[in-house]
Every structure is written in structure tokens, then in C-alpha cells.
Amino acid sequence: MTLGNLVGRTLEAVEPDASAIARLLDAAKSSLADAKLPGISNEGRFDMAYKAIMQCANAALQANGFRTLTSKPGHHQTMIQTLTSTIGLDASTMMLLDRLRKQRNVIDYSGDVVSLSMANQAVVHAETLLLHTGTWIRANKPDLFP
């Protein structure tokens, strides 16, 4: 299934906007920096890293001329699962990020404790995705790269 096939179902077509993409990438950098602040709880670190992942995924979609329909359920899932199409992320990494999304839902709705290793893993994956997203946009959509 192509991204275009998802229009009207989970995505809408948008005109790529370099300033919006720059804001999303800057926000992802800021969220990632917050996830690394000393003294922040594991839950806080995990949340901020996950937020950076979502901001990168949103920037990737918008760079390709799409955004999720937030009025429909599953927009986080859509953003993550389209990373293979938007920035060529390998399927195994996409599935790993999707597991983080599922863990975040469990944590948010059950109050489960986030371990240090889980928080660290989320931070590493957010850093990697931010680098991959910026590299892909710079190489494939240079007019949209800040």
C-alpha cells in the first residue's frame, strides 16, 4: 500500500512546508535534550524520547506531502509504520519503534514503571531516528531541509 492510498483513511495530502518541517526537527532535538536532563525520571525520559520519535515521524510524513488525520484513531501508529515509505527506514527498526509505541500506551494507561534500560533504549532510538530523518530529508528533499 502506498502513502497515496492512505489519503482519506489515515492521512491527508499537504503541501510540504520547510518551516514546519524545521520546527518539527527543532522540537525533536529539544525533546531529546530534555530526555537527557540529569535528575529526570525514567518515565519522563521515556516520554520525551517518544515525543522526539513522533516529531521525527511527523516531519518525515510532511516532507513527503502528508500528515496524519489526528481525528482518526491510530495516528501515532500510522506515523511510525509509514517510516519505511517516508524515509526508507528498515522494517526491523520500524517494528522496534512500534513496540516502543505499544509500551508507551501500556505505561500511560497502567502506570507501569519504566526501567532505566527502557528509558535509555528510547533515547538511543530517538537519537538514531533524528539523525536518519535529517539525513534523508537533506539528501532527498534538500529544499525542505533547514
Residue frames as a rotation matrix with the C-alpha (Angstrom) as fourth column:
MET 1
0.580 0.815 0.000 0.00
0.815 -0.580 0.000 0.00
0.000 0.000 -1.000 0.00
THR 2
-0.379 -0.700 0.605 1.34
0.685 -0.652 -0.326 3.43
0.623 0.291 0.726 -0.93
LEU 3
-0.817 0.055 -0.574 1.04
0.410 -0.644 -0.646 6.62
-0.405 -0.763 0.503 1.10
GLY 4
-0.839 0.506 -0.201 -1.37
-0.524 -0.649 0.552 7.95
0.149 0.568 0.809 -1.51
ASN 5
-0.388 0.701 -0.598 -3.68
0.161 0.690 0.705 5.01
0.908 0.177 -0.381 -0.87
LEU 6
-0.466 0.151 -0.872 -3.96
0.880 0.187 -0.437 6.10
0.097 -0.971 -0.220 2.77
VAL 7
-0.984 0.137 0.112 -5.29
-0.136 -0.991 0.018 9.58
0.114 0.002 0.994 1.91
GLY 8
-0.195 0.974 0.113 -8.75
-0.702 -0.219 0.678 9.98
0.685 0.053 0.727 3.39
ARG 9
0.490 0.317 -0.812 -8.31
0.224 0.854 0.469 6.93
0.842 -0.412 0.348 5.59
THR 10
0.597 -0.350 -0.722 -5.44
0.782 0.055 0.621 7.82
-0.178 -0.935 0.307 7.92
LEU 11
-0.511 -0.822 -0.251 -3.56
0.674 -0.565 0.477 10.53
-0.534 0.074 0.842 6.00
GLU 12
0.794 0.599 -0.100 -4.26
0.374 -0.611 -0.697 13.78
-0.479 0.517 -0.710 4.25
ALA 13
0.117 -0.732 0.671 -2.20
0.952 -0.111 -0.286 15.36
0.284 0.672 0.684 1.50
VAL 14
0.754 0.016 -0.657 -0.45
0.302 -0.896 0.325 18.62
-0.583 -0.443 -0.681 2.39
GLU 15
0.773 -0.580 0.257 1.96
0.002 -0.404 -0.915 20.94
0.634 0.708 -0.311 0.66
PRO 16
0.269 -0.740 -0.616 5.42
0.941 0.339 0.004 20.33
0.205 -0.581 0.788 2.20
ASP 17
0.871 0.051 0.489 6.40
-0.051 -0.980 0.193 23.37
0.489 -0.193 -0.851 4.26
ALA 18
0.022 -0.980 -0.200 10.11
0.351 0.195 -0.916 23.80
0.936 -0.050 0.348 5.00
SER 19
-0.452 -0.203 0.869 9.45
-0.603 -0.648 -0.465 25.98
0.657 -0.734 0.170 8.06
ALA 20
0.588 0.707 0.392 7.00
-0.789 0.394 0.472 23.44
0.179 -0.587 0.790 9.57
ILE 21
0.765 -0.378 -0.521 9.49
0.261 0.922 -0.286 20.64
0.589 0.083 0.804 9.00
ALA 22
-0.297 -0.904 0.309 12.28
0.058 -0.340 -0.939 22.73
0.953 -0.261 0.153 10.56
ARG 23
-0.077 0.349 0.934 10.08
-0.908 -0.411 0.079 23.38
0.411 -0.842 0.349 13.61
LEU 24
0.893 0.442 -0.077 9.36
-0.388 0.847 0.363 19.66
0.226 -0.294 0.929 13.98
LEU 25
0.413 -0.818 -0.400 13.05
0.464 0.567 -0.681 18.74
0.784 0.096 0.614 13.73
ASP 26
-0.453 -0.530 0.717 13.97
-0.314 -0.658 -0.685 21.51
0.834 -0.535 0.132 16.21
ALA 27
0.335 0.662 0.670 11.24
-0.905 0.028 0.424 20.28
0.262 -0.749 0.609 18.56
ALA 28
0.882 -0.068 -0.466 12.60
0.080 0.997 0.006 16.73
0.464 -0.043 0.885 18.27
LYS 29
-0.132 -0.991 0.009 16.09
0.301 -0.049 -0.952 18.00
0.944 -0.123 0.305 19.18
SER 30
-0.364 0.068 0.929 14.65
-0.721 -0.652 -0.235 19.86
0.589 -0.755 0.287 22.15
SER 31
0.719 0.675 0.164 12.62
-0.647 0.565 0.512 16.84
0.253 -0.474 0.843 23.31
LEU 32
0.614 -0.577 -0.538 15.71
0.380 0.814 -0.440 14.67
0.691 0.066 0.719 23.03
ALA 33
-0.441 -0.766 0.468 17.76
-0.063 -0.494 -0.867 17.19
0.895 -0.412 0.169 25.03
ASP 34
0.047 0.552 0.832 15.05
-0.932 -0.275 0.235 17.17
0.359 -0.787 0.502 27.71
ALA 35
0.882 0.296 -0.366 15.18
-0.210 0.943 0.256 13.36
0.422 -0.149 0.895 27.80
LYS 36
0.210 -0.910 -0.358 18.86
0.557 0.412 -0.721 13.64
0.804 -0.048 0.593 28.72
LEU 37
0.197 -0.110 0.974 18.46
-0.546 -0.838 0.016 16.15
0.814 -0.535 -0.225 31.55
PRO 38
-0.763 -0.494 -0.417 20.03
0.078 0.569 -0.818 15.00
0.641 -0.657 -0.396 34.81
GLY 39
-0.929 0.340 0.146 17.57
-0.190 -0.101 -0.976 14.05
-0.317 -0.935 0.159 37.50
ILE 40
-0.201 0.900 -0.386 14.61
-0.967 -0.119 0.224 13.39
0.155 0.419 0.895 35.22
SER 41
0.070 0.317 0.946 12.66
-0.546 0.805 -0.230 10.22
-0.835 -0.501 0.230 36.00
ASN 42
-0.825 -0.322 0.465 12.83
0.124 0.700 0.703 7.18
-0.552 0.637 -0.538 33.73
GLU 43
0.048 0.934 0.354 9.18
0.841 0.153 -0.518 7.80
-0.538 0.323 -0.778 32.84
GLY 44
0.628 0.138 -0.766 9.95
-0.079 -0.968 -0.239 11.40
-0.774 0.211 -0.597 31.90
ARG 45
-0.425 -0.859 -0.285 12.97
-0.505 -0.037 0.862 10.36
-0.751 0.510 -0.419 29.84
PHE 46
-0.659 0.246 0.711 10.92
0.556 0.796 0.240 7.72
-0.507 0.554 -0.661 28.02
ASP 47
0.409 0.909 -0.076 8.08
0.667 -0.355 -0.655 10.18
-0.623 0.217 -0.752 27.34
MET 48
0.442 -0.286 -0.850 10.40
-0.415 -0.906 0.089 12.86
-0.796 0.313 -0.519 25.97
ALA 49
-0.710 -0.698 0.089 12.28
-0.284 0.400 0.872 10.38
-0.644 0.594 -0.482 23.78
TYR 50
-0.364 0.670 0.647 8.98
0.789 0.591 -0.168 9.02
-0.494 0.449 -0.744 22.46
LYS 51
0.608 0.572 -0.551 7.84
0.252 -0.797 -0.549 12.58
-0.753 0.195 -0.628 21.74
ALA 52
-0.133 -0.752 -0.646 11.06
-0.616 -0.448 0.648 13.14
-0.776 0.484 -0.404 19.72
ILE 53
-0.803 -0.100 0.587 10.31
0.281 0.806 0.521 9.96
-0.525 0.584 -0.619 17.75
MET 54
0.162 0.955 0.249 6.82
0.826 0.007 -0.563 11.22
-0.540 0.297 -0.788 16.93
GLN 55
0.530 -0.011 -0.848 8.14
-0.193 -0.975 -0.109 14.63
-0.826 0.222 -0.519 15.90
CYS 56
-0.597 -0.782 -0.180 10.65
-0.439 0.131 0.889 12.99
-0.671 0.610 -0.422 13.53
ALA 57
-0.627 0.424 0.654 7.99
0.639 0.760 0.119 10.71
-0.446 0.493 -0.747 12.07
ASN 58
0.490 0.824 -0.286 5.69
0.539 -0.544 -0.644 13.69
-0.685 0.161 -0.710 11.55
ALA 59
0.138 -0.536 -0.833 8.50
-0.540 -0.746 0.390 15.64
-0.830 0.396 -0.393 9.83
ALA 60
-0.820 -0.459 0.341 9.15
-0.032 0.632 0.774 12.63
-0.571 0.624 -0.533 7.57
LEU 61
-0.136 0.864 0.485 5.50
0.865 0.342 -0.367 12.42
-0.484 0.369 -0.794 6.57
GLN 62
0.644 0.436 -0.629 5.23
0.189 -0.887 -0.421 16.16
-0.741 0.152 -0.654 5.94
ALA 63
-0.294 -0.825 -0.484 8.42
-0.472 -0.315 0.823 16.14
-0.831 0.470 -0.297 3.85
ASN 64
-0.906 0.010 0.423 6.62
0.312 0.692 0.651 13.65
-0.286 0.722 -0.630 1.62
GLY 65
-0.809 0.584 0.066 3.46
-0.398 -0.628 0.669 15.76
0.432 0.515 0.741 1.40
PHE 66
0.042 0.831 -0.554 1.28
0.243 0.530 0.813 14.04
0.969 -0.169 -0.180 4.01
ARG 67
-0.761 -0.197 0.618 0.17
-0.586 -0.199 -0.785 14.29
0.278 -0.960 0.036 7.60
THR 68
-0.843 0.451 -0.294 -1.96
0.507 0.847 -0.156 12.06
0.179 -0.280 -0.943 9.75
LEU 69
-0.083 0.899 0.430 -5.63
-0.178 -0.438 0.881 12.66
0.981 -0.004 0.196 10.32
THR 70
-0.920 -0.378 0.108 -5.49
-0.150 0.084 -0.985 13.21
0.363 -0.922 -0.134 14.06
SER 71
-0.205 0.927 0.313 -9.27
-0.978 -0.182 -0.103 12.96
-0.038 -0.327 0.944 14.23
LYS 72
0.595 0.337 -0.730 -8.91
-0.452 0.891 0.042 9.25
0.664 0.305 0.682 13.42
PRO 73
0.784 -0.338 0.521 -7.60
-0.393 0.379 0.838 6.74
-0.480 -0.861 0.165 15.95
GLY 74
0.655 -0.576 0.488 -4.15
0.587 0.796 0.152 5.31
-0.476 0.187 0.859 15.41
HIS 75
0.957 -0.276 0.092 -2.31
-0.131 -0.691 -0.711 8.38
0.260 0.668 -0.697 14.17
HIS 76
0.309 -0.892 0.330 0.83
-0.824 -0.078 0.560 7.53
-0.474 -0.445 -0.760 16.19
GLN 77
0.174 -0.179 0.968 0.79
0.176 0.973 0.148 4.03
-0.969 0.145 0.201 14.74
THR 78
0.872 0.201 0.446 0.40
0.467 -0.070 -0.882 5.44
-0.146 0.977 -0.155 11.23
MET 79
0.788 -0.614 -0.054 3.31
-0.615 -0.777 -0.137 7.87
0.042 0.142 -0.989 11.69
ILE 80
0.025 -0.818 0.575 5.63
-0.655 0.421 0.628 5.09
-0.756 -0.392 -0.525 12.84
GLN 81
0.165 0.080 0.983 4.52
0.330 0.935 -0.132 2.47
-0.929 0.346 0.128 10.35
THR 82
0.960 0.180 0.212 4.93
0.258 -0.288 -0.922 4.80
-0.105 0.941 -0.323 7.37
LEU 83
0.495 -0.839 -0.226 8.60
-0.534 -0.498 0.683 5.46
-0.686 -0.217 -0.695 8.18
THR 84
-0.152 -0.531 0.834 9.57
0.414 0.732 0.542 2.63
-0.897 0.427 0.109 5.81
SER 85
0.338 0.369 0.866 7.88
0.940 -0.095 -0.327 4.54
-0.039 0.924 -0.379 2.99
THR 86
0.987 0.156 -0.035 8.70
0.155 -0.988 -0.017 8.11
-0.037 0.012 -0.999 4.01
ILE 87
0.527 -0.850 -0.001 12.42
-0.840 -0.521 0.153 7.86
-0.130 -0.080 -0.988 4.80
GLY 88
0.360 -0.369 -0.857 13.29
-0.473 0.719 -0.509 4.30
0.804 0.589 0.084 3.85
LEU 89
-0.135 -0.364 0.921 13.65
-0.984 0.159 -0.081 3.10
-0.117 -0.918 -0.380 7.43
ASP 90
-0.745 -0.157 -0.649 14.25
-0.331 0.931 0.154 -0.64
0.580 0.330 -0.745 7.54
ALA 91
0.182 0.956 -0.231 11.29
-0.277 0.275 0.921 -2.74
0.944 -0.103 0.315 8.64
SER 92
0.059 -0.182 -0.982 13.00
0.771 0.633 -0.071 -4.17
0.634 -0.752 0.177 11.72
THR 93
-0.913 -0.384 -0.138 13.74
0.390 -0.720 -0.575 -0.69
0.122 -0.578 0.807 13.11
MET 94
-0.512 0.809 0.287 10.20
-0.546 -0.565 0.618 0.42
0.662 0.160 0.732 12.33
MET 95
0.309 0.644 -0.700 8.84
0.159 0.691 0.705 -2.60
0.938 -0.329 0.111 14.25
LEU 96
-0.409 -0.531 -0.742 11.12
0.846 0.083 -0.526 -1.76
0.341 -0.843 0.416 17.18
LEU 97
-0.970 0.098 0.220 9.77
-0.141 -0.972 -0.190 1.81
0.195 -0.216 0.957 17.24
ASP 98
-0.111 0.989 -0.097 6.25
-0.463 0.034 0.886 0.42
0.879 0.143 0.454 17.06
ARG 99
0.080 0.070 -0.994 6.98
0.695 0.712 0.105 -1.73
0.715 -0.699 0.008 20.12
LEU 100
-0.880 -0.395 -0.263 8.04
0.468 -0.629 -0.621 1.46
0.080 -0.669 0.739 21.94
ARG 101
-0.629 0.731 0.263 4.68
-0.543 -0.656 0.524 2.97
0.556 0.187 0.810 20.94
LYS 102
0.231 0.735 -0.638 2.86
0.025 0.651 0.759 -0.03
0.973 -0.191 0.132 22.38
GLN 103
-0.313 -0.428 -0.848 4.95
0.862 0.248 -0.443 0.13
0.399 -0.869 0.291 25.58
ARG 104
-0.973 -0.038 0.228 4.12
-0.027 -0.961 -0.276 3.81
0.230 -0.275 0.934 25.91
ASN 105
-0.161 0.986 0.044 0.39
-0.512 -0.121 0.851 3.02
0.844 0.115 0.524 25.71
VAL 106
0.258 0.207 -0.944 0.70
0.545 0.775 0.319 0.35
0.797 -0.597 0.087 28.40
ILE 107
-0.659 -0.602 -0.451 2.70
0.719 -0.329 -0.612 2.69
0.220 -0.728 0.649 30.62
ASP 108
-0.855 0.334 0.396 0.27
-0.296 -0.942 0.156 5.57
0.425 0.016 0.905 30.15
TYR 109
0.032 0.999 -0.021 -2.82
-0.633 0.037 0.773 3.50
0.773 -0.011 0.634 30.91
SER 110
0.562 0.175 -0.808 -1.49
0.348 0.837 0.423 1.11
0.750 -0.519 0.409 33.54
GLY 111
0.812 -0.321 0.488 1.04
-0.567 -0.632 0.528 3.18
0.138 -0.706 -0.695 35.42
ASP 112
0.819 -0.564 -0.108 3.74
0.566 0.824 -0.017 0.57
0.099 -0.048 0.994 34.80
VAL 113
0.591 -0.712 -0.380 7.23
-0.112 -0.538 0.835 1.56
-0.799 -0.451 -0.397 35.86
VAL 114
0.908 -0.393 -0.143 9.79
-0.170 -0.033 -0.985 2.42
0.382 0.919 -0.097 33.20
SER 115
0.665 -0.737 -0.124 13.16
0.627 0.460 0.629 0.81
-0.406 -0.495 0.768 33.78
LEU 116
0.254 -0.694 -0.674 16.41
-0.306 -0.719 0.624 2.67
-0.918 0.048 -0.395 33.25
SER 117
-0.688 -0.556 0.466 17.26
0.218 0.454 0.864 0.38
-0.692 0.696 -0.192 30.32
MET 118
0.054 0.793 0.607 13.87
0.968 0.106 -0.225 1.03
-0.243 0.600 -0.762 28.68
ALA 119
0.800 0.189 -0.570 14.36
0.165 -0.982 -0.095 4.79
-0.577 -0.018 -0.816 29.03
ASN 120
-0.146 -0.946 -0.291 17.90
-0.306 -0.236 0.922 4.54
-0.941 0.223 -0.255 27.66
GLN 121
-0.533 0.012 0.846 16.69
0.660 0.632 0.406 2.43
-0.530 0.775 -0.345 24.73
ALA 122
0.548 0.813 0.196 14.04
0.786 -0.422 -0.451 5.02
-0.284 0.402 -0.871 23.85
VAL 123
0.591 -0.404 -0.698 16.64
-0.221 -0.913 0.341 7.81
-0.775 -0.048 -0.630 23.93
VAL 124
-0.505 -0.835 0.219 19.04
-0.050 0.282 0.958 5.89
-0.862 0.473 -0.184 21.67
HIS 125
-0.304 0.461 0.834 16.27
0.895 0.438 0.084 5.13
-0.327 0.772 -0.545 19.17
ALA 126
0.776 0.562 -0.286 15.13
0.463 -0.816 -0.346 8.76
-0.428 0.136 -0.894 19.17
GLU 127
0.165 -0.815 -0.556 18.72
-0.351 -0.575 0.739 9.93
-0.922 0.073 -0.381 18.51
THR 128
-0.671 -0.434 0.601 19.10
0.297 0.584 0.755 7.45
-0.679 0.685 -0.263 15.67
LEU 129
0.107 0.805 0.583 15.76
0.961 0.068 -0.269 8.37
-0.256 0.589 -0.766 14.09
LEU 130
0.732 0.111 -0.672 16.51
0.095 -0.994 -0.060 12.10
-0.674 -0.019 -0.738 14.32
LEU 131
-0.288 -0.919 -0.269 19.81
-0.345 -0.162 0.924 11.57
-0.893 0.359 -0.271 12.53
HIS 132
-0.633 0.092 0.769 18.22
0.610 0.671 0.423 9.30
-0.477 0.736 -0.480 9.89
THR 133
0.442 0.893 0.085 15.34
0.796 -0.347 -0.496 11.72
-0.413 0.287 -0.864 9.30
GLY 134
0.560 -0.291 -0.775 17.60
-0.224 -0.955 0.197 14.74
-0.797 0.063 -0.600 8.88
THR 135
-0.555 -0.824 0.114 19.97
-0.178 0.252 0.951 12.84
-0.813 0.508 -0.286 6.61
TRP 136
-0.378 0.489 0.786 17.12
0.832 0.552 0.057 11.56
-0.406 0.675 -0.616 4.43
ILE 137
0.699 0.679 -0.224 15.48
0.530 -0.703 -0.475 14.98
-0.479 0.213 -0.851 4.10
ARG 138
0.234 -0.703 -0.671 18.82
-0.395 -0.700 0.595 16.65
-0.888 0.126 -0.442 3.32
ALA 139
-0.733 -0.602 0.317 19.60
-0.022 0.487 0.873 14.05
-0.680 0.633 -0.371 0.62
ASN 140
-0.610 0.544 0.576 16.14
0.780 0.538 0.318 13.65
-0.137 0.643 -0.753 -0.91
LYS 141
0.517 0.790 0.331 14.33
0.792 -0.588 0.166 16.94
0.326 0.176 -0.929 -0.26
PRO 142
-0.433 -0.858 -0.276 17.15
0.896 -0.378 -0.233 19.49
0.096 -0.349 0.932 0.13
ASP 143
-0.541 0.300 0.786 14.77
0.058 -0.919 0.391 22.41
0.839 0.257 0.480 -0.45
LEU 144
0.572 0.820 0.040 12.92
-0.051 -0.013 0.999 21.36
0.819 -0.573 0.035 2.73
PHE 145
0.270 -0.543 -0.795 15.99
0.903 0.430 0.014 20.94
0.334 -0.722 0.606 4.95
PRO 146
0.972 0.167 -0.163 16.58
0.221 -0.880 0.420 23.83
-0.073 -0.445 -0.893 7.32
